[in-house]
Amino acid sequence: MNIYLARSNSDSIRGSRTRELAAIAIAFVMMAVGCLVLTNLSDSSSALPGTNSCGDSLTWSYDSGSKTLTITGTGAMTDYTDHGPWYDYANEMKIIFVEEGCTHIGNNAFRGLGGVNSVTLPATSLQSIGNGAFLACYLVTEFNLGKNVSSIGSEAFASCADLRKITVNAENTHFCDVDGVLFDKDKKTILKFPDRKFLTDQYTIPAGVLTVTSDSFQGNQCLHNVTIPSSVTTIQPNAFKNCTWLENFTVDAGNSAYSSQDGVLFDKAKTELISYPMYNSRSSYTVPDTVTTLSANAFYADFYLESIILPANLQHIGGHAFELTQSLKSITIPEKATDLGEALFANSWVQSATIDAKVETLPTLMFEYCSYLTEVKMPATLKSTGESAFLSCSALTSVSIPASVTAISDGTFEECSALSTVHFPASLKTIEQNAFKGCTALPQNFSIPDGPTSIGISAFEGCTSLRFVTLPVTVKTLDGSFIGCSGMEGISLPDGLTTIGSMTFKDCNSLCYMVIPEGVTQILDKAFDGCNHMSAIYIPTTVTTFGEELFDCGFFDGETELTMQQTVGKVFSHIYDKYQQTSGILFDSMGGSPVWPSTGDAGAQAPKPLDPTKAGYKFAGWFADKECTTPYVIDKIPTGSTFVYAKWDKVSIRPPVNDDSPAPYGIPMAILGAAIVGLALYAIAASLRRP
């Protein structure tokens, strides 16, 4: 690979192959030692003191024959962030036996033990059960709580899909059960209706109950109808979330806090829609005009609704309100709905959405994994597009970003694998990290309009369809922006660029050559790592900071020394050379599509290049100077390298602009003239050759 650095009077620095090999050898030795240490630790872990501890004075053991986990000792069990230390046996464990002496079941202790079907808890010593303690123990059918249990954490029995009943010792002073349903002792609060309690299809909450907790009915798989008595004054958020067969709510007319209409649960004044029964068979629903708030998860996982009409006065929509709706085709969010929760339509089947709401940013994960979404209209008030707002919307092919937007947020269009057309606004200032990561259908010739000053880490990572990219003249910094763009053959770097950050072009293995503009001062670690087909690069004298392993391109055969005319603190490693051509005509298309150089032996007939293209312009020939005053006749290969420049005549026809976007910077696939300046460098004049 030919690495050309503009000359100055600074001292030369040559990369040391010896130092490189020594560093590699040391690294391998350290990795080998580390692996041995880790292997020894792993192999001997069962013998380490305290390995089977699950509390200060509690231990656990597992018998694979009976598939039984036994907890032995005294005192409180450790609280766990995710799950207990016995989780390795989750796929085979059937029985949990907690002996007398244990006072506390830890948070998440038995979470996710989906094969367990029997749990025995201490009858007298147990005092508390932690958050999520038995969450997702799918096959457990019954829990028996002893007389001294005084505290039960949130989601302790959540997602126990086969749970039929919870019984409480009659001597318990804090809790009781009524026909297998868990209440507080005074029966003022309903705590848990078992997920698979078989009754008739209707349950009437007992008169006298004041509070329905968040855990009480969530995930129930049997109830079709729920009746709420006049006594209930509080229904906590998500109390009826994911009740898969629920069709109807009925609220006693005498209730002063809540009401029902057409089977839907509201507050008394019908200003808040609390819960829509997810298995109601209607195909369309119009939310009453009185409603100003949709609660979080209001329509969560609805089966049947194809159309939901929201009222003009709607102001607040809680998070996940339409998540997992399975039949919804289209939705319009009204203008006054300025308070929007996260993940509103996550994983839903919605196909089109119009957002008239006067918001400045879209909610985080608003349309995450909406794999059927093909059309979305964003509001004119938008300033940022919202973090991961369209993550993995795999059917979305085109977006028009409003003229008001200044930032494309972190991960907004990440993994939108069908996205091929993006209409950028002139107002754009920032493209944040991961913004278009994994968008594998972006056009081959891709231009970003002037305005942005930075393009974030992994902003276009893995955009394998990109071939030629034109960056805005305003960009100052690139930082890992094009990792893994394996199809990219050329990119136009603007004159104002100052920093090429770490791994900016890592694994762009179709890049052949590059001109780094004057003014760049830093090229950081692994900037061109894995660019295995890079044959030539020009680095100006303005670069004073070089990172490590800039050209770690192991594909090439043979090592070449690199002489650097700047005094820098780092050296390149793994610099390889495959191509030896040093003569040719280098074509600067002056903002047009890139043109490959005409190279070969000096004096040989020069291959005539294809004419470049540029949107809105007509190619007018090649010239020997940038001012385009002296025409250049392509004849023989010159001795050394010669730059020639394209001249363009403006035409009167302008490219079409999407009516939805006032900005004149659309990027339809038909525009193939992505401007790439100075990429046609295969060799440089003899004065720039390596010493």
C-alpha positions as semicolon CSV with decimal commas, in nm:
position;residue;x (nm);y (nm);z (nm)
1;M;0,000;0,000;0,000
2;N;0,136;0,343;-0,090
3;I;0,117;0,583;0,205
4;Y;0,195;0,937;0,101
5;L;0,265;1,208;0,357
6;A;0,322;1,569;0,255
7;R;0,682;1,667;0,328
8;S;0,801;1,917;0,585
9;N;1,135;1,979;0,758
10;S;1,044;1,767;1,060
11;D;1,240;1,458;1,163
12;S;1,156;1,117;1,021
13;I;1,015;0,835;1,225
14;R;1,025;0,478;1,107
15;G;0,800;0,204;1,248
16;S;0,996;-0,060;1,430
17;R;0,917;-0,416;1,322
18;T;1,112;-0,552;1,618
19;R;0,911;-0,352;1,867
20;E;0,591;-0,457;1,692
21;L;0,676;-0,828;1,708
22;A;0,779;-0,797;2,070
23;A;0,451;-0,631;2,159
24;I;0,256;-0,902;1,980
25;A;0,453;-1,175;2,154
26;I;0,397;-1,016;2,495
27;A;0,027;-0,984;2,422
28;F;-0,001;-1,353;2,333
29;V;0,187;-1,455;2,647
30;M;-0,040;-1,240;2,864
31;M;-0,352;-1,385;2,699
32;A;-0,226;-1,740;2,749
33;V;-0,151;-1,676;3,116
34;G;-0,490;-1,512;3,159
35;C;-0,667;-1,807;3,001
36;L;-0,482;-2,051;3,231
37;V;-0,575;-1,848;3,537
38;L;-0,939;-1,822;3,434
39;T;-0,952;-2,193;3,350
40;N;-0,809;-2,287;3,688
41;L;-1,052;-2,058;3,866
42;S;-1,342;-2,202;3,671
43;D;-1,241;-2,562;3,729
44;S;-1,190;-2,516;4,102
45;S;-1,489;-2,293;4,175
46;S;-1,695;-2,569;4,332
47;A;-1,424;-2,618;4,593
48;L;-1,396;-2,253;4,693
49;P;-1,523;-2,158;5,041
50;G;-1,871;-2,004;5,034
51;T;-1,949;-2,117;4,679
52;N;-2,289;-2,254;4,791
53;S;-2,370;-1,965;5,019
54;C;-2,694;-1,774;4,963
55;G;-2,692;-1,565;5,281
56;D;-2,479;-1,501;5,589
57;S;-2,596;-1,827;5,745
58;L;-2,774;-1,994;5,454
59;T;-2,642;-2,250;5,207
60;W;-2,792;-2,427;4,910
61;S;-2,753;-2,768;4,755
62;Y;-2,893;-2,930;4,445
63;D;-2,971;-3,299;4,403
64;S;-2,976;-3,391;4,037
65;G;-3,144;-3,724;4,104
66;S;-3,456;-3,578;4,263
67;K;-3,410;-3,245;4,079
68;T;-3,451;-3,069;4,413
69;L;-3,299;-2,742;4,535
70;T;-3,272;-2,725;4,914
71;I;-3,203;-2,410;5,118
72;T;-3,060;-2,480;5,464
73;G;-2,963;-2,262;5,759
74;T;-3,089;-1,951;5,932
75;G;-3,142;-1,584;5,857
76;A;-3,206;-1,381;5,544
77;M;-3,133;-1,490;5,189
78;T;-2,925;-1,264;4,967
79;D;-3,112;-1,025;4,736
80;Y;-3,020;-1,083;4,371
81;T;-3,023;-0,841;4,080
82;D;-3,115;-1,098;3,817
83;H;-3,150;-1,451;3,953
84;G;-3,008;-1,684;4,218
85;P;-2,680;-1,881;4,196
86;W;-2,868;-2,205;4,120
87;Y;-2,992;-2,074;3,786
88;D;-2,758;-2,312;3,600
89;Y;-3,006;-2,586;3,693
90;A;-3,311;-2,393;3,568
91;N;-3,380;-2,630;3,279
92;E;-3,397;-2,942;3,497
93;M;-3,502;-2,828;3,845
94;K;-3,849;-2,941;3,957
95;I;-3,867;-2,886;4,334
96;I;-3,768;-2,602;4,570
97;F;-3,753;-2,682;4,941
98;V;-3,673;-2,397;5,184
99;E;-3,614;-2,535;5,532
100;E;-3,722;-2,375;5,859
101;G;-3,477;-2,108;5,966
102;C;-3,484;-1,894;5,652
103;T;-3,641;-1,554;5,730
104;H;-3,631;-1,385;5,389
105;I;-3,660;-1,502;5,027
106;G;-3,426;-1,276;4,829
107;N;-3,521;-1,046;4,545
108;N;-3,530;-1,245;4,216
109;A;-3,406;-1,554;4,402
110;F;-3,607;-1,808;4,203
111;R;-3,687;-1,591;3,905
112;G;-3,713;-1,771;3,574
113;L;-3,709;-2,128;3,709
114;G;-3,966;-2,224;3,452
115;G;-3,958;-2,598;3,513
116;V;-4,023;-2,589;3,889
117;N;-4,366;-2,725;3,980
118;S;-4,344;-2,749;4,360
119;V;-4,234;-2,493;4,622
120;T;-4,225;-2,551;4,997
121;L;-4,172;-2,245;5,220
122;P;-4,104;-2,235;5,597
123;A;-4,426;-2,239;5,799
124;T;-4,297;-2,025;6,088
125;S;-3,956;-1,866;6,025
126;L;-4,032;-1,691;5,695
127;Q;-4,106;-1,319;5,739
128;S;-4,063;-1,162;5,395
129;I;-4,062;-1,246;5,024
130;G;-3,858;-1,017;4,799
131;N;-3,937;-0,845;4,470
132;G;-3,969;-1,086;4,179
133;A;-3,884;-1,380;4,405
134;F;-4,088;-1,633;4,203
135;L;-4,138;-1,431;3,885
136;A;-4,185;-1,653;3,578
137;C;-4,204;-1,980;3,771
138;Y;-4,451;-2,091;3,509
139;L;-4,546;-2,437;3,637
140;V;-4,599;-2,368;4,007
141;T;-4,967;-2,418;4,086
142;E;-4,982;-2,322;4,454
143;F;-4,805;-2,116;4,721
144;N;-4,864;-2,163;5,095
145;L;-4,765;-1,867;5,311
146;G;-4,684;-1,916;5,679
147;K;-4,815;-1,731;5,979
148;N;-4,526;-1,486;6,014
149;V;-4,499;-1,353;5,658
150;S;-4,539;-0,976;5,692
151;S;-4,397;-0,841;5,364
152;I;-4,441;-0,945;5,001
153;G;-4,244;-0,757;4,733
154;S;-4,369;-0,638;4,397
155;E;-4,405;-0,902;4,124
156;A;-4,325;-1,176;4,376
157;F;-4,569;-1,411;4,200
158;A;-4,587;-1,238;3,859
159;S;-4,603;-1,446;3,540
160;C;-4,668;-1,768;3,729
161;A;-4,880;-1,879;3,438
162;D;-5,015;-2,201;3,594
163;L;-5,082;-2,061;3,943
164;R;-5,424;-2,173;4,073
165;K;-5,424;-2,054;4,435
166;I;-5,236;-1,881;4,715
167;T;-5,321;-1,992;5,068
168;V;-5,229;-1,809;5,388
169;N;-5,205;-1,950;5,740
170;A;-5,510;-1,836;5,936
171;E;-5,286;-1,704;6,216
172;N;-5,111;-1,458;5,984
173;T;-5,183;-1,100;6,099
174;H;-5,087;-0,926;5,771
175;F;-5,237;-1,133;5,489
176;C;-5,527;-1,365;5,415
177;D;-5,677;-1,546;5,121
178;V;-6,033;-1,570;4,999
179;D;-6,088;-1,877;4,785
180;G;-5,721;-1,875;4,680
181;V;-5,703;-1,498;4,608
182;L;-5,446;-1,303;4,811
183;F;-5,561;-1,000;5,016
184;D;-5,426;-0,797;5,303
185;K;-5,562;-0,905;5,643
186;D;-5,846;-0,651;5,643
187;K;-5,948;-0,737;5,288
188;K;-5,910;-0,373;5,188
189;T;-5,646;-0,447;4,924
190;I;-5,647;-0,720;4,661
191;L;-5,287;-0,830;4,608
192;K;-5,290;-1,123;4,365
193;F;-5,558;-1,303;4,167
194;P;-5,381;-1,622;4,047
195;D;-5,307;-1,623;3,675
196;R;-5,491;-1,948;3,612
197;K;-5,757;-1,960;3,878
198;F;-6,045;-2,151;3,722
199;L;-6,386;-2,002;3,800
200;T;-6,666;-1,890;3,580
201;D;-6,546;-1,632;3,330
202;Q;-6,637;-1,347;3,567
203;Y;-6,487;-1,218;3,889
204;T;-6,646;-0,959;4,115
205;I;-6,401;-0,787;4,344
206;P;-6,547;-0,818;4,696
207;A;-6,733;-0,520;4,840
208;G;-6,517;-0,330;5,084
209;V;-6,198;-0,354;4,879
210;L;-6,040;-0,008;4,848
211;T;-5,726;-0,078;4,643
212;V;-5,648;-0,289;4,339
213;T;-5,268;-0,322;4,321
214;S;-5,045;-0,328;4,014
215;D;-4,980;-0,699;4,062
216;S;-5,336;-0,802;4,131
217;F;-5,463;-0,911;3,786
218;Q;-5,164;-0,847;3,560
219;G;-5,106;-1,141;3,326
220;N;-5,428;-1,324;3,413
221;Q;-5,517;-1,589;3,156
222;C;-5,870;-1,688;3,253
223;L;-6,095;-1,392;3,326
224;H;-6,332;-1,255;3,062
225;N;-6,523;-1,009;3,280
226;V;-6,428;-0,810;3,590
227;T;-6,676;-0,621;3,808
228;I;-6,546;-0,340;4,027
229;P;-6,753;-0,248;4,334
230;S;-6,843;0,099;4,457
231;S;-6,587;0,076;4,738
232;V;-6,275;0,081;4,517
233;T;-6,096;0,417;4,531
234;T;-5,754;0,324;4,388
235;I;-5,657;0,116;4,087
236;Q;-5,280;0,116;4,056
237;P;-5,109;0,140;3,715
238;N;-5,099;-0,178;3,504
239;A;-5,340;-0,365;3,734
240;F;-5,509;-0,523;3,430
241;K;-5,214;-0,528;3,188
242;N;-5,189;-0,834;2,964
243;C;-5,510;-1,001;3,079
244;T;-5,520;-1,210;2,766
245;W;-5,889;-1,308;2,766
246;L;-6,042;-0,998;2,923
247;E;-6,340;-0,865;2,726
248;N;-6,530;-0,636;2,958
249;F;-6,510;-0,410;3,264
250;T;-6,818;-0,329;3,470
251;V;-6,795;-0,061;3,737
252;D;-7,069;-0,016;3,994
253;A;-7,259;0,306;3,918
254;G;-7,213;0,413;4,279
255;N;-6,834;0,419;4,253
256;S;-6,708;0,775;4,306
257;A;-6,365;0,724;4,145
258;Y;-6,417;0,500;3,842
259;S;-6,665;0,425;3,565
260;S;-6,707;0,200;3,264
261;Q;-6,852;0,256;2,920
262;D;-6,884;-0,004;2,645
263;G;-6,675;-0,237;2,860
264;V;-6,383;0,008;2,886
265;L;-6,243;0,128;3,220
266;F;-6,231;0,506;3,286
267;D;-6,199;0,741;3,577
268;K;-6,532;0,877;3,703
269;A;-6,536;1,186;3,480
270;K;-6,418;0,991;3,176
271;T;-6,120;1,221;3,129
272;E;-5,878;0,926;3,154
273;L;-5,902;0,597;2,970
274;I;-5,739;0,353;3,210
275;S;-5,766;0,015;3,038
276;Y;-5,918;-0,121;2,720
277;P;-5,995;-0,496;2,753
278;M;-5,750;-0,659;2,516
279;Y;-5,977;-0,941;2,399
280;N;-6,286;-0,731;2,321
281;S;-6,385;-0,826;1,965
282;R;-6,452;-0,477;1,824
283;S;-6,248;-0,391;1,514
284;S;-6,270;-0,014;1,564
285;Y;-6,303;0,213;1,863
286;T;-6,352;0,587;1,905
287;V;-6,218;0,723;2,231
288;P;-6,476;0,957;2,392
289;D;-6,428;1,330;2,337
290;T;-6,403;1,386;2,713
291;V;-6,077;1,192;2,738
292;T;-5,758;1,396;2,779
293;T;-5,533;1,113;2,903
294;L;-5,458;0,760;2,792
295;S;-5,297;0,566;3,075
296;A;-4,977;0,371;3,027
297;N;-5,052;0,038;2,856
298;A;-5,410;0,152;2,786
299;F;-5,441;-0,061;2,469
300;Y;-5,151;-0,294;2,543
301;A;-5,150;-0,611;2,328
302;D;-5,505;-0,560;2,198
303;F;-5,603;-0,842;1,964
304;Y;-5,879;-0,704;1,744
305;L;-5,870;-0,326;1,697
306;E;-5,778;-0,222;1,344
307;S;-5,866;0,144;1,395
308;I;-5,849;0,370;1,701
309;I;-5,979;0,726;1,669
310;L;-5,827;0,959;1,927
311;P;-6,011;1,275;2,039
312;A;-5,891;1,624;1,949
313;N;-5,854;1,721;2,316
314;L;-5,618;1,437;2,402
315;Q;-5,310;1,575;2,580
316;H;-5,130;1,286;2,750
317;I;-5,049;0,936;2,625
318;G;-4,874;0,708;2,871
319;G;-4,583;0,481;2,783
320;H;-4,649;0,158;2,592
321;A;-5,010;0,265;2,532
322;F;-5,032;0,079;2,198
323;E;-4,748;-0,169;2,243
324;L;-4,804;-0,511;2,085
325;T;-5,139;-0,416;1,929
326;Q;-5,177;-0,693;1,676
327;S;-5,437;-0,565;1,429
328;L;-5,392;-0,186;1,433
329;K;-5,338;-0,056;1,080
330;S;-5,318;0,322;1,117
331;I;-5,321;0,591;1,383
332;T;-5,325;0,971;1,401
333;I;-5,196;1,140;1,714
334;P;-5,380;1,471;1,757
335;E;-5,221;1,813;1,778
336;K;-5,271;1,873;2,152
337;A;-5,112;1,544;2,260
338;T;-4,780;1,694;2,363
339;D;-4,701;1,458;2,652
340;L;-4,605;1,125;2,498
341;G;-4,461;0,827;2,686
342;E;-4,190;0,593;2,562
343;A;-4,235;0,289;2,338
344;L;-4,589;0,392;2,242
345;F;-4,617;0,149;1,950
346;A;-4,329;-0,087;2,026
347;N;-4,368;-0,429;1,863
348;S;-4,709;-0,336;1,722
349;W;-4,838;-0,420;1,375
350;V;-4,922;-0,059;1,286
351;Q;-4,867;0,019;0,917
352;S;-4,897;0,398;0,900
353;A;-4,883;0,679;1,154
354;T;-4,948;1,051;1,137
355;I;-4,809;1,253;1,424
356;D;-4,984;1,589;1,436
357;A;-4,881;1,642;1,799
358;K;-4,678;1,960;1,846
359;V;-4,382;1,789;2,008
360;E;-4,014;1,879;1,976
361;T;-3,886;1,522;2,002
362;L;-4,034;1,180;1,944
363;P;-4,049;0,947;2,244
364;T;-3,772;0,695;2,298
365;L;-3,845;0,366;2,116
366;M;-4,171;0,508;1,983
367;F;-4,200;0,258;1,694
368;E;-3,941;0,003;1,805
369;Y;-3,970;-0,325;1,611
370;C;-4,278;-0,213;1,417
371;S;-4,196;-0,450;1,133
372;Y;-4,505;-0,356;0,929
373;L;-4,465;0,023;0,947
374;T;-4,428;0,162;0,595
375;E;-4,532;0,525;0,633
376;V;-4,489;0,789;0,901
377;K;-4,552;1,162;0,896
378;M;-4,363;1,361;1,158
379;P;-4,476;1,698;1,299
380;A;-4,345;2,032;1,174
381;T;-4,246;2,129;1,530
382;L;-3,993;1,847;1,564
383;K;-3,635;1,940;1,661
384;S;-3,491;1,593;1,726
385;T;-3,609;1,261;1,594
386;G;-3,604;1,068;1,922
387;E;-3,371;0,801;2,057
388;S;-3,424;0,468;1,876
389;A;-3,764;0,597;1,765
390;F;-3,775;0,370;1,458
391;L;-3,541;0,094;1,573
392;S;-3,573;-0,213;1,347
393;C;-3,871;-0,085;1,147
394;S;-3,778;-0,332;0,875
395;A;-4,051;-0,235;0,624
396;L;-3,987;0,141;0,631
397;T;-3,845;0,243;0,292
398;S;-3,862;0,624;0,291
399;V;-3,863;0,906;0,545
400;S;-3,896;1,282;0,514
401;I;-3,741;1,457;0,809
402;P;-3,918;1,789;0,883
403;A;-3,746;2,120;0,812
404;S;-3,742;2,204;1,183
405;V;-3,519;1,911;1,284
406;T;-3,165;1,994;1,399
407;A;-3,061;1,652;1,531
408;I;-3,109;1,294;1,419
409;S;-3,101;1,125;1,756
410;D;-2,909;0,823;1,881
411;G;-3,026;0,513;1,697
412;T;-3,332;0,677;1,539
413;F;-3,328;0,462;1,225
414;E;-3,100;0,183;1,346
415;E;-3,158;-0,149;1,168
416;C;-3,419;-0,005;0,931
417;S;-3,300;-0,258;0,676
418;A;-3,531;-0,148;0,390
419;L;-3,472;0,228;0,424
420;S;-3,355;0,350;0,085
421;T;-3,463;0,715;0,069
422;V;-3,395;0,984;0,329
423;H;-3,497;1,345;0,280
424;F;-3,267;1,554;0,501
425;P;-3,361;1,909;0,611
426;A;-3,135;2,210;0,564
427;S;-3,168;2,276;0,938
428;L;-2,977;1,959;1,035
429;K;-2,678;2,018;1,267
430;T;-2,604;1,680;1,424
431;I;-2,620;1,315;1,327
432;E;-2,583;1,125;1,652
433;Q;-2,435;0,783;1,718
434;N;-2,603;0,478;1,567
435;A;-2,848;0,702;1,379
436;F;-2,848;0,486;1,062
437;K;-2,657;0,184;1,191
438;G;-2,744;-0,129;0,996
439;C;-2,946;0,051;0,727
440;T;-2,837;-0,185;0,452
441;A;-3,054;-0,044;0,172
442;L;-2,933;0,318;0,165
443;P;-2,853;0,434;-0,190
444;Q;-2,512;0,360;-0,338
445;N;-2,452;0,729;-0,401
446;F;-2,532;0,901;-0,073
447;S;-2,507;1,271;0,008
448;I;-2,563;1,455;0,333
449;P;-2,646;1,827;0,294
450;D;-2,436;2,101;0,448
451;G;-2,513;2,178;0,811
452;P;-2,397;1,895;1,040
453;T;-2,066;1,958;1,216
454;S;-2,026;1,607;1,355
455;I;-2,127;1,254;1,265
456;G;-2,139;1,027;1,568
457;I;-1,992;0,691;1,653
458;S;-2,136;0,412;1,439
459;A;-2,379;0,656;1,275
460;F;-2,356;0,457;0,950
461;E;-2,199;0,137;1,083
462;G;-2,279;-0,166;0,873
463;C;-2,447;0,032;0,594
464;T;-2,314;-0,213;0,339
465;S;-2,506;-0,070;0,042
466;L;-2,316;0,260;0,047
467;R;-2,069;0,290;-0,240
468;F;-1,985;0,659;-0,277
469;V;-2,049;0,907;0,004
470;T;-2,039;1,286;0,000
471;L;-2,009;1,456;0,338
472;P;-2,123;1,812;0,411
473;V;-1,858;2,084;0,402
474;T;-1,957;2,175;0,759
475;V;-1,839;1,847;0,916
476;K;-1,544;1,892;1,153
477;T;-1,530;1,552;1,321
478;L;-1,580;1,190;1,226
479;D;-1,567;0,930;1,502
480;G;-1,616;0,565;1,411
481;S;-1,888;0,684;1,178
482;F;-1,853;0,432;0,893
483;I;-1,741;0,109;1,061
484;G;-1,809;-0,196;0,848
485;C;-1,934;-0,012;0,538
486;S;-1,788;-0,293;0,333
487;G;-1,924;-0,173;-0,002
488;M;-1,793;0,183;0,022
489;E;-1,539;0,252;-0,251
490;G;-1,502;0,626;-0,210
491;I;-1,586;0,913;0,023
492;S;-1,550;1,288;-0,017
493;L;-1,393;1,440;0,293
494;P;-1,466;1,814;0,337
495;D;-1,192;2,075;0,359
496;G;-1,307;2,180;0,707
497;L;-1,248;1,835;0,859
498;T;-1,011;1,840;1,157
499;T;-1,042;1,495;1,318
500;I;-1,072;1,142;1,187
501;G;-1,160;0,955;1,503
502;S;-1,094;0,602;1,617
503;M;-1,214;0,327;1,381
504;T;-1,387;0,577;1,151
505;F;-1,334;0,357;0,844
506;K;-1,267;0,025;1,017
507;D;-1,343;-0,274;0,794
508;C;-1,434;-0,059;0,495
509;N;-1,260;-0,320;0,285
510;S;-1,366;-0,181;-0,054
511;L;-1,191;0,154;-0,004
512;C;-0,900;0,173;-0,249
513;Y;-0,754;0,519;-0,200
514;M;-0,822;0,841;-0,014
515;V;-0,714;1,203;0,000
516;I;-0,719;1,345;0,351
517;P;-0,772;1,721;0,320
518;E;-0,540;1,989;0,449
519;G;-0,655;2,097;0,794
520;V;-0,696;1,751;0,945
521;T;-0,483;1,746;1,260
522;Q;-0,570;1,407;1,412
523;I;-0,605;1,055;1,278
524;L;-0,679;0,831;1,574
525;D;-0,649;0,462;1,661
526;K;-0,747;0,204;1,398
527;A;-0,899;0,470;1,172
528;F;-0,837;0,249;0,865
529;D;-0,811;-0,088;1,039
530;G;-0,923;-0,367;0,809
531;C;-0,923;-0,157;0,491
532;N;-0,762;-0,448;0,309
533;H;-0,789;-0,305;-0,042
534;M;-0,653;0,041;0,033
535;S;-0,377;0,095;-0,222
536;A;-0,294;0,462;-0,171
537;I;-0,361;0,739;0,077
538;Y;-0,241;1,097;0,100
539;I;-0,182;1,247;0,444
540;P;-0,116;1,624;0,462
541;T;0,145;1,802;0,676
542;T;-0,128;1,938;0,903
543;V;-0,171;1,598;1,069
544;T;0,028;1,605;1,393
545;T;-0,145;1,332;1,595
546;F;-0,145;0,971;1,483
547;G;-0,315;0,690;1,670
548;E;-0,208;0,329;1,691
549;E;-0,263;0,061;1,429
550;L;-0,407;0,302;1,176
551;F;-0,358;0,062;0,887
552;D;-0,384;-0,280;1,048
553;C;-0,461;-0,440;0,713
554;G;-0,336;-0,795;0,742
555;F;-0,465;-0,895;0,396
556;F;-0,156;-0,759;0,220
557;D;0,168;-0,950;0,168
558;G;0,505;-0,811;0,262
559;E;0,595;-0,530;0,497
560;T;0,702;-0,183;0,395
561;E;0,861;0,079;0,613
562;L;0,683;0,410;0,654
563;T;0,879;0,733;0,670
564;M;0,690;1,013;0,839
565;Q;0,786;1,376;0,800
566;Q;0,603;1,480;1,118
567;T;0,731;1,418;1,468
568;V;0,453;1,224;1,637
569;G;0,418;1,019;1,951
570;K;0,282;0,702;1,788
571;V;0,390;0,481;1,501
572;F;0,185;0,288;1,252
573;S;0,176;-0,089;1,294
574;H;0,113;-0,354;1,030
575;I;0,178;-0,136;0,725
576;Y;0,172;-0,354;0,415
577;D;0,235;-0,293;0,048
578;K;0,076;-0,476;-0,242
579;Y;0,057;-0,227;-0,528
580;Q;0,367;-0,068;-0,679
581;Q;0,226;0,160;-0,952
582;T;0,349;0,519;-0,922
583;S;0,242;0,678;-1,252
584;G;-0,104;0,784;-1,357
585;I;-0,372;1,047;-1,415
586;L;-0,574;1,125;-1,104
587;F;-0,923;1,264;-1,163
588;D;-1,073;1,519;-0,923
589;S;-1,441;1,520;-1,016
590;M;-1,500;1,847;-0,824
591;G;-1,809;1,729;-0,645
592;G;-1,922;1,478;-0,906
593;S;-1,922;1,100;-0,891
594;P;-1,574;0,953;-0,839
595;V;-1,363;0,850;-1,137
596;W;-1,101;0,578;-1,119
597;P;-0,743;0,684;-1,201
598;S;-0,575;0,595;-1,528
599;T;-0,257;0,420;-1,419
600;G;0,017;0,216;-1,582
601;D;0,365;0,249;-1,719
602;A;0,479;0,598;-1,812
603;G;0,429;0,660;-2,184
604;A;0,165;0,391;-2,228
605;Q;-0,176;0,477;-2,371
606;A;-0,396;0,611;-2,089
607;P;-0,737;0,442;-2,055
608;K;-1,016;0,693;-2,113
609;P;-1,235;0,722;-1,803
610;L;-1,613;0,729;-1,791
611;D;-1,760;1,077;-1,760
612;P;-1,861;1,165;-1,403
613;T;-2,212;1,278;-1,313
614;K;-2,341;1,549;-1,082
615;A;-2,704;1,628;-0,999
616;G;-2,814;1,953;-1,165
617;Y;-2,496;1,985;-1,376
618;K;-2,358;1,879;-1,713
619;F;-2,000;1,751;-1,742
620;A;-1,789;1,987;-1,957
621;G;-1,454;1,807;-1,973
622;W;-1,124;1,766;-1,790
623;F;-0,887;2,056;-1,719
624;A;-0,530;2,087;-1,597
625;D;-0,616;2,346;-1,331
626;K;-0,889;2,390;-1,069
627;E;-1,003;2,712;-1,236
628;C;-1,075;2,505;-1,548
629;T;-0,900;2,740;-1,790
630;T;-0,666;2,490;-1,960
631;P;-0,823;2,178;-2,112
632;Y;-0,643;1,851;-2,050
633;V;-0,617;1,594;-2,330
634;I;-0,604;1,238;-2,203
635;D;-0,337;1,069;-2,411
636;K;-0,034;0,900;-2,257
637;I;0,037;0,798;-1,899
638;P;0,259;1,074;-1,757
639;T;0,574;1,019;-1,559
640;G;0,466;1,040;-1,199
641;S;0,117;1,144;-1,101
642;T;-0,092;1,423;-1,251
643;F;-0,414;1,569;-1,113
644;V;-0,684;1,685;-1,355
645;Y;-1,013;1,857;-1,269
646;A;-1,371;1,828;-1,389
647;K;-1,561;2,132;-1,518
648;W;-1,938;2,154;-1,468
649;D;-2,205;2,360;-1,642
650;K;-2,521;2,417;-1,438
651;V;-2,847;2,305;-1,597
652;S;-3,184;2,470;-1,537
653;I;-3,371;2,155;-1,426
654;R;-3,360;2,104;-1,051
655;P;-3,398;1,762;-0,889
656;P;-3,746;1,700;-0,746
657;V;-3,810;1,778;-0,382
658;N;-4,053;1,580;-0,167
659;D;-4,354;1,801;-0,087
660;D;-4,345;1,685;0,273
661;S;-3,997;1,826;0,325
662;P;-3,924;2,194;0,255
663;A;-3,553;2,114;0,246
664;P;-3,398;2,085;-0,102
665;Y;-3,174;1,798;-0,003
666;G;-3,369;1,481;-0,080
667;I;-3,174;1,168;-0,152
668;P;-3,388;0,957;-0,390
669;M;-3,220;0,652;-0,534
670;A;-3,225;0,804;-0,882
671;I;-2,963;1,065;-0,784
672;L;-2,637;0,890;-0,858
673;G;-2,408;1,194;-0,849
674;A;-2,265;1,172;-0,500
675;A;-1,981;1,424;-0,495
676;I;-1,647;1,278;-0,399
677;V;-1,346;1,509;-0,414
678;G;-0,995;1,384;-0,463
679;L;-1,056;1,015;-0,400
680;A;-0,896;0,910;-0,729
681;L;-0,549;0,879;-0,585
682;Y;-0,354;0,568;-0,675
683;A;-0,005;0,724;-0,676
684;I;0,141;1,066;-0,603
685;A;0,405;1,275;-0,774
686;A;0,765;1,167;-0,723
687;S;0,825;1,450;-0,477
688;L;0,579;1,287;-0,238
689;R;0,715;0,937;-0,263
690;R;0,856;0,761;0,036
691;P;1,227;0,812;0,091
